[in-house]
């Protein structure tokens, strides 16, 4: 730990510039990050005074491949990004957790009392209590701390701002009370538990895993209780590509049924083949019995099952391409993933409002613009929201300018692949 005022002065003097460059990759954002850290420290000082502190960070994430496969026990490829939640923290001895997130009131929790409180469902206090409860249940030491947190992970853009928050809380407890020895996979699982049980959102594990483990990560959910997590080695910067997330400004209202129908329809196909999940089905049997399945469950469930089987291959090919340094083949796997989502998964617009197809327009526009300069695909759940594009660095400014013209200022966010998950920064 280091005295807050000293840390602030060193940050202003550029002492941590190399550390920040290592975390955030993009040279152009380092000055902004220095200002951001100093501002967060100043806010902490207003709340708690000049104390010895530590600084923690957990990134947002982007789904790279495996669109709507995790709920069928499939495989995904995801990456942490250089947007994150940071927290200025000091350990206290009174077993009280105090957290102020930028723009919100202080949350106070007695770390001796981590039983679920029903009225906290859907709240940040529920998430924090859930992480504490999950850690305690697994036998880890928990205790009090004072924190000021701020996040630049875009909300509503499918970059998992809530998972970043959960993971930073778990990482704080790992650092303050467990010598940073809690495995990042466990922190992810505990974070998912907090969101599922205490927040009451039935999310999969991909978000928390990508945020916690960091870098490009391949996750196999064949057994969701014991996911196989593999870091995918990639020197992404040497390929001179950036990751662009485009917010198409679509309306997410009333899309719950659209999202719910995807696992429901996939499950119909799996059940017809005698299984609970498509991962356990034989794809050869599926195609041989296609006529029977169509008659029994209808065509859209069949198309969505075809997407699942395709996407499993796309993820494998993307991972293999990165591992072997074949970036062009990686881009081809991402292109095929996007095509499969559009044609077969059909999650680019809601059929209840066919005159508003923001994602379809963004994809069509991006394909016309990029040509040999990159690839694009729907990002995350779909129907409204964001698309993802891998764009050559020397074309990024052109792409961003045109996208912002069509969808509005700050629609295109240029990101980098971050190699770290939840960490103690200093």
Secondary structure, DSSP 4 states (H G I P E B T S, - for coil): -EEHHHHHHHHHTTTTHHHHHHHH--GGGHHHHHHHHHHHHHHHHHHH-S-EEEEEEEEEEEEEE-TT-GGGT-EEEEEEEEEEEEEEEEE-SSSEEEEEETTSPPEEEETT-----GGGTTSHHHHHHHHHHHHHHTT-----EEEEEEE-SPTTTTS-HHHHHHHHHHHHHHHHHSTT-S-HHHHHHHHHHIIIIIS-----SHHHHHHHH-SEEEEE-TTGGG-EEEE----GGGGTEEEEEEE-----TT-HHHHHHHHHHHHHHHHHTT-SSGGGS-HHHHHHTHHHHHHHH-HHHHHHHHHHHHHHHHHHHHHHHHHTT-HHHHHHHHHHHHHHIIIII--SS-TT-TT--HHHHHHHHHHHHHGGGEEEEE-TT-SSSEEEEEEEGGGHHHHHHHHHHHH-TT-EEEE-B-S--SEE--
